[in-house]
Amino acid sequence: MKASSRSKAPFPFEALARFADNLYRARERADLDQKEAARRAALVRSQLDRIEGGEYIPALDVLIRLAGAYSTSVGDLVSGLTWRSGRVERSGPAGYIVTGKEHSARPGDKPTAET
């Protein structure tokens, strides 16, 4: 699955699902509904819904605003996502590495396999 983004590199579904799950969990920990979270991050609720649903990858400024709205760090929002750089003697191709807690299923989620 590709998400809307300025990046030309495909963003794999597992990584996007992990990010969306991190974002959703951070909002839940902050005890905010989407409307209030969006207001605090200077977004419209539908935009936050698209980000949490894995349909849109936010720009850095939006990521920073979301972290601030949830009283957490950008690092927490991208926890478990790592980039493995290109081929270096048998290391394999470049790509995203998704690690850590299992992606929790929410309504509408597709099954994922962690790398």
TIROMAR-199226 format. One record per atom (N, C-alpha, C): chain; y, x, z; residue in three letters; residue number from 1; atom name. Coordinates in nm, 4 decimals. Layout:
// TIROMAR-199226
{rec 'A', {Y, X, Z}, 'ala', NUM, 'CA'} ...
// end
This chain:
// TIROMAR-199226
{rec 'A', {-0.1180, 0.0841, 0.0000}, 'met', 1, 'N'} {rec 'A', {0.0000, 0.0000, 0.0000}, 'met', 1, 'CA'} {rec 'A', {0.1239, 0.0883, 0.0000}, 'met', 1, 'C'} {rec 'A', {0.2167, 0.0549, -0.0829}, 'lys', 2, 'N'} {rec 'A', {0.3451, 0.1240, -0.0825}, 'lys', 2, 'CA'} {rec 'A', {0.4493, 0.0304, -0.0237}, 'lys', 2, 'C'} {rec 'A', {0.5442, 0.0857, 0.0458}, 'ala', 3, 'N'} {rec 'A', {0.6532, 0.0068, 0.1018}, 'ala', 3, 'CA'} {rec 'A', {0.7810, 0.0419, 0.0289}, 'ala', 3, 'C'} {rec 'A', {0.8785, -0.0460, 0.0384}, 'ser', 4, 'N'} {rec 'A', {1.0081, -0.0178, -0.0221}, 'ser', 4, 'CA'} {rec 'A', {1.0704, 0.1009, 0.0485}, 'ser', 4, 'C'} {rec 'A', {1.1118, 0.1977, -0.0267}, 'ser', 5, 'N'} {rec 'A', {1.1676, 0.3191, 0.0295}, 'ser', 5, 'CA'} {rec 'A', {1.2371, 0.3961, -0.0805}, 'ser', 5, 'C'} {rec 'A', {1.3272, 0.4847, -0.0428}, 'arg', 6, 'N'} {rec 'A', {1.3919, 0.5717, -0.1414}, 'arg', 6, 'CA'} {rec 'A', {1.2994, 0.6854, -0.1803}, 'arg', 6, 'C'} {rec 'A', {1.1998, 0.7098, -0.0989}, 'ser', 7, 'N'} {rec 'A', {1.1066, 0.8192, -0.1235}, 'ser', 7, 'CA'} {rec 'A', {1.0206, 0.7908, -0.2452}, 'ser', 7, 'C'} {rec 'A', {0.9939, 0.8949, -0.3238}, 'lys', 8, 'N'} {rec 'A', {0.9065, 0.8814, -0.4393}, 'lys', 8, 'CA'} {rec 'A', {0.7604, 0.9004, -0.3989}, 'lys', 8, 'C'} {rec 'A', {0.7370, 0.9585, -0.2805}, 'ala', 9, 'N'} {rec 'A', {0.5998, 0.9808, -0.2339}, 'ala', 9, 'CA'} {rec 'A', {0.5430, 0.8503, -0.1792}, 'ala', 9, 'C'} {rec 'A', {0.4178, 0.8186, -0.2153}, 'pro', 10, 'N'} {rec 'A', {0.3572, 0.6964, -0.1608}, 'pro', 10, 'CA'} {rec 'A', {0.3388, 0.7105, -0.0105}, 'pro', 10, 'C'} {rec 'A', {0.3620, 0.6052, 0.0613}, 'phe', 11, 'N'} {rec 'A', {0.3454, 0.6045, 0.2057}, 'phe', 11, 'CA'} {rec 'A', {0.2178, 0.5258, 0.2326}, 'phe', 11, 'C'} {rec 'A', {0.1125, 0.5894, 0.2786}, 'pro', 12, 'N'} {rec 'A', {-0.0163, 0.5208, 0.2927}, 'pro', 12, 'CA'} {rec 'A', {-0.0112, 0.4085, 0.3948}, 'pro', 12, 'C'} {rec 'A', {-0.0918, 0.3085, 0.3701}, 'phe', 13, 'N'} {rec 'A', {-0.0939, 0.1909, 0.4556}, 'phe', 13, 'CA'} {rec 'A', {-0.1208, 0.2260, 0.6015}, 'phe', 13, 'C'} {rec 'A', {-0.2128, 0.3195, 0.6284}, 'glu', 14, 'N'} {rec 'A', {-0.2462, 0.3532, 0.7666}, 'glu', 14, 'CA'} {rec 'A', {-0.1246, 0.4061, 0.8417}, 'glu', 14, 'C'} {rec 'A', {-0.0466, 0.4917, 0.7764}, 'ala', 15, 'N'} {rec 'A', {0.0724, 0.5477, 0.8411}, 'ala', 15, 'CA'} {rec 'A', {0.1767, 0.4389, 0.8625}, 'ala', 15, 'C'} {rec 'A', {0.1958, 0.3550, 0.7638}, 'leu', 16, 'N'} {rec 'A', {0.2935, 0.2473, 0.7760}, 'leu', 16, 'CA'} {rec 'A', {0.2509, 0.1471, 0.8830}, 'leu', 16, 'C'} {rec 'A', {0.1229, 0.1171, 0.8880}, 'ala', 17, 'N'} {rec 'A', {0.0722, 0.0250, 0.9903}, 'ala', 17, 'CA'} {rec 'A', {0.0918, 0.0840, 1.1293}, 'ala', 17, 'C'} {rec 'A', {0.0692, 0.2142, 1.1435}, 'arg', 18, 'N'} {rec 'A', {0.0879, 0.2799, 1.2738}, 'arg', 18, 'CA'} {rec 'A', {0.2345, 0.2722, 1.3164}, 'arg', 18, 'C'} {rec 'A', {0.3271, 0.3029, 1.2229}, 'phe', 19, 'N'} {rec 'A', {0.4684, 0.2963, 1.2537}, 'phe', 19, 'CA'} {rec 'A', {0.5082, 0.1541, 1.2937}, 'phe', 19, 'C'} {rec 'A', {0.4652, 0.0549, 1.2161}, 'ala', 20, 'N'} {rec 'A', {0.4992, -0.0849, 1.2452}, 'ala', 20, 'CA'} {rec 'A', {0.4456, -0.1253, 1.3823}, 'ala', 20, 'C'} {rec 'A', {0.3248, -0.0802, 1.4153}, 'asp', 21, 'N'} {rec 'A', {0.2663, -0.1109, 1.5455}, 'asp', 21, 'CA'} {rec 'A', {0.3454, -0.0442, 1.6581}, 'asp', 21, 'C'} {rec 'A', {0.3843, 0.0817, 1.6385}, 'asn', 22, 'N'} {rec 'A', {0.4666, 0.1509, 1.7387}, 'asn', 22, 'CA'} {rec 'A', {0.5964, 0.0743, 1.7628}, 'asn', 22, 'C'} {rec 'A', {0.6579, 0.0295, 1.6553}, 'leu', 23, 'N'} {rec 'A', {0.7844, -0.0431, 1.6648}, 'leu', 23, 'CA'} {rec 'A', {0.7655, -0.1753, 1.7392}, 'leu', 23, 'C'} {rec 'A', {0.6612, -0.2470, 1.7032}, 'tyr', 24, 'N'} {rec 'A', {0.6320, -0.3748, 1.7684}, 'tyr', 24, 'CA'} {rec 'A', {0.6078, -0.3547, 1.9186}, 'tyr', 24, 'C'} {rec 'A', {0.5268, -0.2534, 1.9518}, 'arg', 25, 'N'} {rec 'A', {0.4969, -0.2271, 2.0936}, 'arg', 25, 'CA'} {rec 'A', {0.6228, -0.1866, 2.1712}, 'arg', 25, 'C'} {rec 'A', {0.7096, -0.1096, 2.1096}, 'ala', 26, 'N'} {rec 'A', {0.8342, -0.0690, 2.1758}, 'ala', 26, 'CA'} {rec 'A', {0.9215, -0.1912, 2.2037}, 'ala', 26, 'C'} {rec 'A', {0.9261, -0.2830, 2.1089}, 'arg', 27, 'N'} {rec 'A', {1.0049, -0.4051, 2.1295}, 'arg', 27, 'CA'} {rec 'A', {0.9454, -0.4888, 2.2420}, 'arg', 27, 'C'} {rec 'A', {0.8135, -0.4987, 2.2440}, 'glu', 28, 'N'} {rec 'A', {0.7473, -0.5745, 2.3504}, 'glu', 28, 'CA'} {rec 'A', {0.7723, -0.5101, 2.4876}, 'glu', 28, 'C'} {rec 'A', {0.7637, -0.3758, 2.4945}, 'arg', 29, 'N'} {rec 'A', {0.7906, -0.3055, 2.6221}, 'arg', 29, 'CA'} {rec 'A', {0.9347, -0.3291, 2.6676}, 'arg', 29, 'C'} {rec 'A', {1.0259, -0.3402, 2.5718}, 'ala', 30, 'N'} {rec 'A', {1.1664, -0.3649, 2.6058}, 'ala', 30, 'CA'} {rec 'A', {1.1902, -0.5118, 2.6399}, 'ala', 30, 'C'} {rec 'A', {1.0860, -0.5942, 2.6271}, 'asp', 31, 'N'} {rec 'A', {1.0923, -0.7375, 2.6577}, 'asp', 31, 'CA'} {rec 'A', {1.2006, -0.8090, 2.5759}, 'asp', 31, 'C'} {rec 'A', {1.2010, -0.7789, 2.4442}, 'leu', 32, 'N'} {rec 'A', {1.2987, -0.8385, 2.3542}, 'leu', 32, 'CA'} {rec 'A', {1.2288, -0.9216, 2.2474}, 'leu', 32, 'C'} {rec 'A', {1.2885, -1.0341, 2.2116}, 'asp', 33, 'N'} {rec 'A', {1.2389, -1.1048, 2.0939}, 'asp', 33, 'CA'} {rec 'A', {1.3049, -1.0421, 1.9711}, 'asp', 33, 'C'} {rec 'A', {1.2578, -1.0775, 1.8527}, 'gln', 34, 'N'} {rec 'A', {1.3121, -1.0148, 1.7321}, 'gln', 34, 'CA'} {rec 'A', {1.4610, -1.0408, 1.7150}, 'gln', 34, 'C'} {rec 'A', {1.5048, -1.1598, 1.7500}, 'lys', 35, 'N'} {rec 'A', {1.6465, -1.1926, 1.7316}, 'lys', 35, 'CA'} {rec 'A', {1.7357, -1.1018, 1.8160}, 'lys', 35, 'C'} {rec 'A', {1.7018, -1.0846, 1.9434}, 'glu', 36, 'N'} {rec 'A', {1.7820, -1.0008, 2.0319}, 'glu', 36, 'CA'} {rec 'A', {1.7691, -0.8532, 1.9940}, 'glu', 36, 'C'} {rec 'A', {1.6488, -0.8095, 1.9580}, 'ala', 37, 'N'} {rec 'A', {1.6286, -0.6704, 1.9167}, 'ala', 37, 'CA'} {rec 'A', {1.7118, -0.6397, 1.7927}, 'ala', 37, 'C'} {rec 'A', {1.7106, -0.7296, 1.6968}, 'ala', 38, 'N'} {rec 'A', {1.7883, -0.7101, 1.5742}, 'ala', 38, 'CA'} {rec 'A', {1.9373, -0.7037, 1.6063}, 'ala', 38, 'C'} {rec 'A', {1.9838, -0.7918, 1.6939}, 'arg', 39, 'N'} {rec 'A', {2.1255, -0.7917, 1.7327}, 'arg', 39, 'CA'} {rec 'A', {2.1633, -0.6576, 1.7942}, 'arg', 39, 'C'} {rec 'A', {2.0808, -0.6080, 1.8856}, 'arg', 40, 'N'} {rec 'A', {2.1097, -0.4808, 1.9526}, 'arg', 40, 'CA'} {rec 'A', {2.1091, -0.3624, 1.8572}, 'arg', 40, 'C'} {rec 'A', {2.0303, -0.3728, 1.7499}, 'ala', 41, 'N'} {rec 'A', {2.0215, -0.2630, 1.6522}, 'ala', 41, 'CA'} {rec 'A', {2.1147, -0.2857, 1.5331}, 'ala', 41, 'C'} {rec 'A', {2.1990, -0.3874, 1.5413}, 'ala', 42, 'N'} {rec 'A', {2.2933, -0.4210, 1.4333}, 'ala', 42, 'CA'} {rec 'A', {2.2195, -0.4468, 1.3011}, 'ala', 42, 'C'} {rec 'A', {2.1120, -0.5268, 1.3101}, 'leu', 43, 'N'} {rec 'A', {2.0340, -0.5681, 1.1935}, 'leu', 43, 'CA'} {rec 'A', {2.0280, -0.7200, 1.1901}, 'leu', 43, 'C'} {rec 'A', {1.9847, -0.7738, 1.0793}, 'val', 44, 'N'} {rec 'A', {1.9538, -0.9170, 1.0763}, 'val', 44, 'CA'} {rec 'A', {1.8055, -0.9302, 1.1097}, 'val', 44, 'C'} {rec 'A', {1.7680, -1.0419, 1.1699}, 'arg', 45, 'N'} {rec 'A', {1.6307, -1.0600, 1.2158}, 'arg', 45, 'CA'} {rec 'A', {1.5295, -1.0450, 1.1021}, 'arg', 45, 'C'} {rec 'A', {1.5623, -1.0946, 0.9843}, 'ser', 46, 'N'} {rec 'A', {1.4682, -1.0851, 0.8718}, 'ser', 46, 'CA'} {rec 'A', {1.4421, -0.9396, 0.8325}, 'ser', 46, 'C'} {rec 'A', {1.5427, -0.8533, 0.8480}, 'gln', 47, 'N'} {rec 'A', {1.5248, -0.7116, 0.8177}, 'gln', 47, 'CA'} {rec 'A', {1.4276, -0.6488, 0.9183}, 'gln', 47, 'C'} {rec 'A', {1.4450, -0.6809, 1.0466}, 'leu', 48, 'N'} {rec 'A', {1.3545, -0.6297, 1.1485}, 'leu', 48, 'CA'} {rec 'A', {1.2133, -0.6829, 1.1255}, 'leu', 48, 'C'} {rec 'A', {1.2012, -0.8069, 1.0865}, 'asp', 49, 'N'} {rec 'A', {1.0715, -0.8663, 1.0582}, 'asp', 49, 'CA'} {rec 'A', {1.0008, -0.7904, 0.9454}, 'asp', 49, 'C'} {rec 'A', {1.0740, -0.7536, 0.8412}, 'arg', 50, 'N'} {rec 'A', {1.0164, -0.6770, 0.7295}, 'arg', 50, 'CA'} {rec 'A', {0.9730, -0.5381, 0.7749}, 'arg', 50, 'C'} {rec 'A', {1.0519, -0.4753, 0.8619}, 'ile', 51, 'N'} {rec 'A', {1.0164, -0.3423, 0.9114}, 'ile', 51, 'CA'} {rec 'A', {0.8907, -0.3517, 0.9979}, 'ile', 51, 'C'} {rec 'A', {0.8878, -0.4453, 1.0933}, 'glu', 52, 'N'} {rec 'A', {0.7712, -0.4625, 1.1805}, 'glu', 52, 'CA'} {rec 'A', {0.6484, -0.5058, 1.1026}, 'glu', 52, 'C'} {rec 'A', {0.6690, -0.5762, 0.9936}, 'gly', 53, 'N'} {rec 'A', {0.5573, -0.6224, 0.9125}, 'gly', 53, 'CA'} {rec 'A', {0.5048, -0.5176, 0.8160}, 'gly', 53, 'C'} {rec 'A', {0.5660, -0.3994, 0.8169}, 'gly', 54, 'N'} {rec 'A', {0.5206, -0.2931, 0.7292}, 'gly', 54, 'CA'} {rec 'A', {0.5622, -0.3106, 0.5843}, 'gly', 54, 'C'} {rec 'A', {0.6632, -0.3932, 0.5596}, 'glu', 55, 'N'} {rec 'A', {0.7100, -0.4182, 0.4241}, 'glu', 55, 'CA'} {rec 'A', {0.8265, -0.3289, 0.3840}, 'glu', 55, 'C'} {rec 'A', {0.8846, -0.2599, 0.4802}, 'tyr', 56, 'N'} {rec 'A', {1.0055, -0.1821, 0.4545}, 'tyr', 56, 'CA'} {rec 'A', {1.0088, -0.0611, 0.5476}, 'tyr', 56, 'C'} {rec 'A', {1.0406, 0.0542, 0.4934}, 'ile', 57, 'N'} {rec 'A', {1.0550, 0.1757, 0.5739}, 'ile', 57, 'CA'} {rec 'A', {1.2040, 0.1953, 0.5987}, 'ile', 57, 'C'} {rec 'A', {1.2465, 0.1940, 0.7246}, 'pro', 58, 'N'} {rec 'A', {1.3897, 0.2036, 0.7529}, 'pro', 58, 'CA'} {rec 'A', {1.4462, 0.3432, 0.7298}, 'pro', 58, 'C'} {rec 'A', {1.5741, 0.3471, 0.7001}, 'ala', 59, 'N'} {rec 'A', {1.6472, 0.4735, 0.6887}, 'ala', 59, 'CA'} {rec 'A', {1.6629, 0.5328, 0.8292}, 'ala', 59, 'C'} {rec 'A', {1.6956, 0.6599, 0.8339}, 'leu', 60, 'N'} {rec 'A', {1.7089, 0.7302, 0.9613}, 'leu', 60, 'CA'} {rec 'A', {1.8089, 0.6619, 1.0547}, 'leu', 60, 'C'} {rec 'A', {1.9221, 0.6161, 1.0029}, 'asp', 61, 'N'} {rec 'A', {2.0207, 0.5530, 1.0910}, 'asp', 61, 'CA'} {rec 'A', {1.9652, 0.4261, 1.1548}, 'asp', 61, 'C'} {rec 'A', {1.8850, 0.3514, 1.0827}, 'val', 62, 'N'} {rec 'A', {1.8245, 0.2299, 1.1377}, 'val', 62, 'CA'} {rec 'A', {1.7202, 0.2675, 1.2423}, 'val', 62, 'C'} {rec 'A', {1.6425, 0.3706, 1.2162}, 'leu', 63, 'N'} {rec 'A', {1.5437, 0.4180, 1.3120}, 'leu', 63, 'CA'} {rec 'A', {1.6102, 0.4585, 1.4439}, 'leu', 63, 'C'} {rec 'A', {1.7213, 0.5280, 1.4353}, 'ile', 64, 'N'} {rec 'A', {1.7954, 0.5690, 1.5548}, 'ile', 64, 'CA'} {rec 'A', {1.8488, 0.4470, 1.6297}, 'ile', 64, 'C'} {rec 'A', {1.9020, 0.3498, 1.5559}, 'arg', 65, 'N'} {rec 'A', {1.9530, 0.2275, 1.6202}, 'arg', 65, 'CA'} {rec 'A', {1.8408, 0.1491, 1.6872}, 'arg', 65, 'C'} {rec 'A', {1.7244, 0.1426, 1.6232}, 'leu', 66, 'N'} {rec 'A', {1.6115, 0.0717, 1.6833}, 'leu', 66, 'CA'} {rec 'A', {1.5662, 0.1421, 1.8115}, 'leu', 66, 'C'} {rec 'A', {1.5579, 0.2730, 1.8083}, 'ala', 67, 'N'} {rec 'A', {1.5201, 0.3475, 1.9287}, 'ala', 67, 'CA'} {rec 'A', {1.6194, 0.3185, 2.0411}, 'ala', 67, 'C'} {rec 'A', {1.7472, 0.3175, 2.0094}, 'gly', 68, 'N'} {rec 'A', {1.8484, 0.2871, 2.1096}, 'gly', 68, 'CA'} {rec 'A', {1.8359, 0.1454, 2.1627}, 'gly', 68, 'C'} {rec 'A', {1.8100, 0.0506, 2.0746}, 'ala', 69, 'N'} {rec 'A', {1.7957, -0.0896, 2.1155}, 'ala', 69, 'CA'} {rec 'A', {1.6768, -0.1076, 2.2094}, 'ala', 69, 'C'} {rec 'A', {1.5725, -0.0269, 2.1903}, 'tyr', 70, 'N'} {rec 'A', {1.4515, -0.0382, 2.2718}, 'tyr', 70, 'CA'} {rec 'A', {1.4503, 0.0601, 2.3889}, 'tyr', 70, 'C'} {rec 'A', {1.5591, 0.1356, 2.4053}, 'ser', 71, 'N'} {rec 'A', {1.5680, 0.2365, 2.5120}, 'ser', 71, 'CA'} {rec 'A', {1.4495, 0.3328, 2.5078}, 'ser', 71, 'C'} {rec 'A', {1.4206, 0.3803, 2.3880}, 'thr', 72, 'N'} {rec 'A', {1.3127, 0.4771, 2.3698}, 'thr', 72, 'CA'} {rec 'A', {1.3617, 0.5856, 2.2740}, 'thr', 72, 'C'} {rec 'A', {1.2754, 0.6748, 2.2351}, 'ser', 73, 'N'} {rec 'A', {1.3153, 0.7817, 2.1431}, 'ser', 73, 'CA'} {rec 'A', {1.2602, 0.7556, 2.0033}, 'ser', 73, 'C'} {rec 'A', {1.3230, 0.8177, 1.9051}, 'val', 74, 'N'} {rec 'A', {1.2718, 0.8107, 1.7686}, 'val', 74, 'CA'} {rec 'A', {1.1307, 0.8689, 1.7665}, 'val', 74, 'C'} {rec 'A', {1.1080, 0.9734, 1.8448}, 'gly', 75, 'N'} {rec 'A', {0.9752, 1.0336, 1.8533}, 'gly', 75, 'CA'} {rec 'A', {0.8684, 0.9345, 1.8966}, 'gly', 75, 'C'} {rec 'A', {0.9020, 0.8468, 1.9912}, 'asp', 76, 'N'} {rec 'A', {0.8062, 0.7444, 2.0335}, 'asp', 76, 'CA'} {rec 'A', {0.7758, 0.6475, 1.9199}, 'asp', 76, 'C'} {rec 'A', {0.8759, 0.6167, 1.8390}, 'leu', 77, 'N'} {rec 'A', {0.8559, 0.5215, 1.7292}, 'leu', 77, 'CA'} {rec 'A', {0.7684, 0.5780, 1.6184}, 'leu', 77, 'C'} {rec 'A', {0.7670, 0.7094, 1.6044}, 'val', 78, 'N'} {rec 'A', {0.6831, 0.7717, 1.5008}, 'val', 78, 'CA'} {rec 'A', {0.5638, 0.8458, 1.5618}, 'val', 78, 'C'} {rec 'A', {0.5351, 0.8183, 1.6868}, 'ser', 79, 'N'} {rec 'A', {0.4231, 0.8823, 1.7554}, 'ser', 79, 'CA'} {rec 'A', {0.2928, 0.8593, 1.6794}, 'ser', 79, 'C'} {rec 'A', {0.2145, 0.9672, 1.6681}, 'gly', 80, 'N'} {rec 'A', {0.0858, 0.9568, 1.6010}, 'gly', 80, 'CA'} {rec 'A', {0.0921, 0.9766, 1.4510}, 'gly', 80, 'C'} {rec 'A', {0.2100, 1.0044, 1.3962}, 'leu', 81, 'N'} {rec 'A', {0.2259, 1.0273, 1.2527}, 'leu', 81, 'CA'} {rec 'A', {0.2668, 1.1713, 1.2295}, 'leu', 81, 'C'} {rec 'A', {0.1934, 1.2402, 1.1471}, 'thr', 82, 'N'} {rec 'A', {0.2183, 1.3807, 1.1189}, 'thr', 82, 'CA'} {rec 'A', {0.2034, 1.4040, 0.9697}, 'thr', 82, 'C'} {rec 'A', {0.2750, 1.5004, 0.9187}, 'trp', 83, 'N'} {rec 'A', {0.2628, 1.5409, 0.7792}, 'trp', 83, 'CA'} {rec 'A', {0.1865, 1.6717, 0.7729}, 'trp', 83, 'C'} {rec 'A', {0.0822, 1.6752, 0.6917}, 'arg', 84, 'N'} {rec 'A', {0.0087, 1.7988, 0.6672}, 'arg', 84, 'CA'} {rec 'A', {0.0606, 1.8540, 0.5354}, 'arg', 84, 'C'} {rec 'A', {0.1142, 1.9759, 0.5375}, 'ser', 85, 'N'} {rec 'A', {0.1715, 2.0329, 0.4161}, 'ser', 85, 'CA'} {rec 'A', {0.0616, 2.0650, 0.3147}, 'ser', 85, 'C'} {rec 'A', {0.1041, 2.0949, 0.1936}, 'gly', 86, 'N'} {rec 'A', {0.0148, 2.1138, 0.0791}, 'gly', 86, 'CA'} {rec 'A', {-0.0938, 2.2172, 0.0964}, 'gly', 86, 'C'} {rec 'A', {-0.1651, 2.2379, -0.0081}, 'arg', 87, 'N'} {rec 'A', {-0.2817, 2.3266, -0.0078}, 'arg', 87, 'CA'} {rec 'A', {-0.2490, 2.4674, 0.0392}, 'arg', 87, 'C'} {rec 'A', {-0.3179, 2.5081, 0.1427}, 'val', 88, 'N'} {rec 'A', {-0.3099, 2.6447, 0.1929}, 'val', 88, 'CA'} {rec 'A', {-0.4537, 2.6846, 0.2230}, 'val', 88, 'C'} {rec 'A', {-0.5125, 2.7610, 0.1356}, 'glu', 89, 'N'} {rec 'A', {-0.6496, 2.8094, 0.1503}, 'glu', 89, 'CA'} {rec 'A', {-0.7428, 2.7104, 0.2193}, 'glu', 89, 'C'} {rec 'A', {-0.8002, 2.6259, 0.1427}, 'arg', 90, 'N'} {rec 'A', {-0.9027, 2.5298, 0.1862}, 'arg', 90, 'CA'} {rec 'A', {-0.8526, 2.4244, 0.2839}, 'arg', 90, 'C'} {rec 'A', {-0.7234, 2.4074, 0.2984}, 'ser', 91, 'N'} {rec 'A', {-0.6748, 2.3065, 0.3929}, 'ser', 91, 'CA'} {rec 'A', {-0.6739, 2.1673, 0.3314}, 'ser', 91, 'C'} {rec 'A', {-0.6880, 2.1597, 0.2003}, 'gly', 92, 'N'} {rec 'A', {-0.6878, 2.0294, 0.1347}, 'gly', 92, 'CA'} {rec 'A', {-0.5489, 1.9887, 0.0909}, 'gly', 92, 'C'} {rec 'A', {-0.5397, 1.8722, 0.0318}, 'pro', 93, 'N'} {rec 'A', {-0.4119, 1.8258, -0.0211}, 'pro', 93, 'CA'} {rec 'A', {-0.3150, 1.7846, 0.0903}, 'pro', 93, 'C'} {rec 'A', {-0.1893, 1.7817, 0.0547}, 'ala', 94, 'N'} {rec 'A', {-0.0876, 1.7351, 0.1491}, 'ala', 94, 'CA'} {rec 'A', {-0.1101, 1.5866, 0.1749}, 'ala', 94, 'C'} {rec 'A', {-0.0663, 1.5415, 0.2891}, 'gly', 95, 'N'} {rec 'A', {-0.0785, 1.3988, 0.3185}, 'gly', 95, 'CA'} {rec 'A', {-0.0416, 1.3671, 0.4612}, 'gly', 95, 'C'} {rec 'A', {-0.0348, 1.2376, 0.4897}, 'tyr', 96, 'N'} {rec 'A', {-0.0039, 1.1913, 0.6243}, 'tyr', 96, 'CA'} {rec 'A', {-0.1295, 1.1946, 0.7092}, 'tyr', 96, 'C'} {rec 'A', {-0.1131, 1.2262, 0.8358}, 'ile', 97, 'N'} {rec 'A', {-0.2218, 1.2223, 0.9319}, 'ile', 97, 'CA'} {rec 'A', {-0.1829, 1.1204, 1.0376}, 'ile', 97, 'C'} {rec 'A', {-0.2672, 1.0214, 1.0581}, 'val', 98, 'N'} {rec 'A', {-0.2419, 0.9177, 1.1570}, 'val', 98, 'CA'} {rec 'A', {-0.3391, 0.9405, 1.2712}, 'val', 98, 'C'} {rec 'A', {-0.2861, 0.9634, 1.3915}, 'thr', 99, 'N'} {rec 'A', {-0.3699, 0.9925, 1.5073}, 'thr', 99, 'CA'} {rec 'A', {-0.3285, 0.9076, 1.6256}, 'thr', 99, 'C'} {rec 'A', {-0.4069, 0.9130, 1.7284}, 'gly', 100, 'N'} {rec 'A', {-0.3699, 0.8474, 1.8538}, 'gly', 100, 'CA'} {rec 'A', {-0.4358, 0.7129, 1.8691}, 'gly', 100, 'C'} {rec 'A', {-0.3679, 0.6235, 1.9399}, 'lys', 101, 'N'} {rec 'A', {-0.4214, 0.4920, 1.9708}, 'lys', 101, 'CA'} {rec 'A', {-0.4571, 0.4172, 1.8439}, 'lys', 101, 'C'} {rec 'A', {-0.5605, 0.3354, 1.8566}, 'glu', 102, 'N'} {rec 'A', {-0.5989, 0.2526, 1.7424}, 'glu', 102, 'CA'} {rec 'A', {-0.4892, 0.1536, 1.7129}, 'glu', 102, 'C'} {rec 'A', {-0.4760, 0.1233, 1.5860}, 'his', 103, 'N'} {rec 'A', {-0.3815, 0.0211, 1.5425}, 'his', 103, 'CA'} {rec 'A', {-0.4314, -0.1123, 1.5953}, 'his', 103, 'C'} {rec 'A', {-0.3502, -0.1844, 1.6707}, 'ser', 104, 'N'} {rec 'A', {-0.3932, -0.3129, 1.7232}, 'ser', 104, 'CA'} {rec 'A', {-0.3693, -0.4211, 1.6187}, 'ser', 104, 'C'} {rec 'A', {-0.4681, -0.5040, 1.6008}, 'ala', 105, 'N'} {rec 'A', {-0.4579, -0.6099, 1.4997}, 'ala', 105, 'CA'} {rec 'A', {-0.3622, -0.7177, 1.5479}, 'ala', 105, 'C'} {rec 'A', {-0.2760, -0.7582, 1.4587}, 'arg', 106, 'N'} {rec 'A', {-0.1856, -0.8700, 1.4824}, 'arg', 106, 'CA'} {rec 'A', {-0.2040, -0.9661, 1.3668}, 'arg', 106, 'C'} {rec 'A', {-0.1634, -1.0898, 1.3796}, 'pro', 107, 'N'} {rec 'A', {-0.1789, -1.1841, 1.2699}, 'pro', 107, 'CA'} {rec 'A', {-0.1208, -1.1270, 1.1404}, 'pro', 107, 'C'} {rec 'A', {-0.1994, -1.1341, 1.0339}, 'gly', 108, 'N'} {rec 'A', {-0.1533, -1.0880, 0.9036}, 'gly', 108, 'CA'} {rec 'A', {-0.1831, -0.9421, 0.8756}, 'gly', 108, 'C'} {rec 'A', {-0.2317, -0.8664, 0.9763}, 'asp', 109, 'N'} {rec 'A', {-0.2625, -0.7252, 0.9552}, 'asp', 109, 'CA'} {rec 'A', {-0.3879, -0.7112, 0.8716}, 'asp', 109, 'C'} {rec 'A', {-0.3935, -0.6042, 0.7926}, 'lys', 110, 'N'} {rec 'A', {-0.5134, -0.5699, 0.7178}, 'lys', 110, 'CA'} {rec 'A', {-0.5880, -0.4652, 0.7990}, 'lys', 110, 'C'} {rec 'A', {-0.7212, -0.4623, 0.7891}, 'pro', 111, 'N'} {rec 'A', {-0.7960, -0.3582, 0.8613}, 'pro', 111, 'CA'} {rec 'A', {-0.7573, -0.2194, 0.8113}, 'pro', 111, 'C'} {rec 'A', {-0.7577, -0.1211, 0.9027}, 'thr', 112, 'N'} {rec 'A', {-0.7253, 0.0155, 0.8650}, 'thr', 112, 'CA'} {rec 'A', {-0.8322, 0.1091, 0.9153}, 'thr', 112, 'C'} {rec 'A', {-0.8428, 0.2231, 0.8524}, 'ala', 113, 'N'} {rec 'A', {-0.9335, 0.3286, 0.8992}, 'ala', 113, 'CA'} {rec 'A', {-0.8475, 0.4473, 0.9345}, 'ala', 113, 'C'} {rec 'A', {-0.8612, 0.4970, 1.0573}, 'glu', 114, 'N'} {rec 'A', {-0.7803, 0.6122, 1.0968}, 'glu', 114, 'CA'} {rec 'A', {-0.8375, 0.7369, 1.0361}, 'glu', 114, 'C'} {rec 'A', {-0.7466, 0.8297, 1.0006}, 'thr', 115, 'N'} {rec 'A', {-0.7870, 0.9569, 0.9405}, 'thr', 115, 'CA'} {rec 'A', {-0.8199, 1.0555, 1.0479}, 'thr', 115, 'C'} 
// end
